């Protein structure tokens, strides 16, 4: 488990799981990128975002936790990549991230109230916002 500073204690198993998730994301992305005839910008953006997502996936599988030390920068990185791609104004992506976070945070609070236990953490909401 990570300590209070967010130390994830990278070990061989975590590295292997992160590599496996990265490979899975690559396999899933190939047909999408191929069929949409995505250019180099989309390919680079996909790789840049997939690497931290693979690490977060491996950490989540191991610890059932998404450390802030990775989720907060990923939100910023996602906003930067969306600005770089330029498919919509930056404010639109920022508002979308806030709405996405609010939706999952609200769902987590609803679940906790109804079931009396956590079922979705705020790390998931932050990751959804990214």
CORSUL-V855735 format. One record per pair of residues at least 24 apart in sequence whose ideal C-beta (glycine too) atoms are under 6 Angstrom apart, sorted by sequence separation. I is the first residue (numbers start at 1). GAP is how many residues later the second one is. D is the distance in Angstrom with one decimal. If there is no record, write none. Layout:
<<I;GAP;D> <I;GAP;D>>
//
This chain:
<<101;24;4.9> <104;24;4.9> <25;25;4.5> <100;28;4.8> <101;28;3.9> <100;29;4.6> <22;32;3.9> <97;32;4.2> <21;33;3.9> <18;36;4.8> <21;36;4.3> <45;36;4.8> <18;37;4.7> <21;37;5.8> <18;40;4.0> <45;40;5.9> <17;41;3.7> <14;44;5.3> <41;44;6.0> <8;51;5.7> <71;52;5.7> <78;52;4.3> <75;54;5.4> <71;55;4.0> <75;55;4.5> <71;56;5.6> <74;56;4.2> <66;57;2.9> <6;61;4.4> <66;61;5.7> <1;62;5.5> <6;63;3.8> <2;65;5.3>>
//
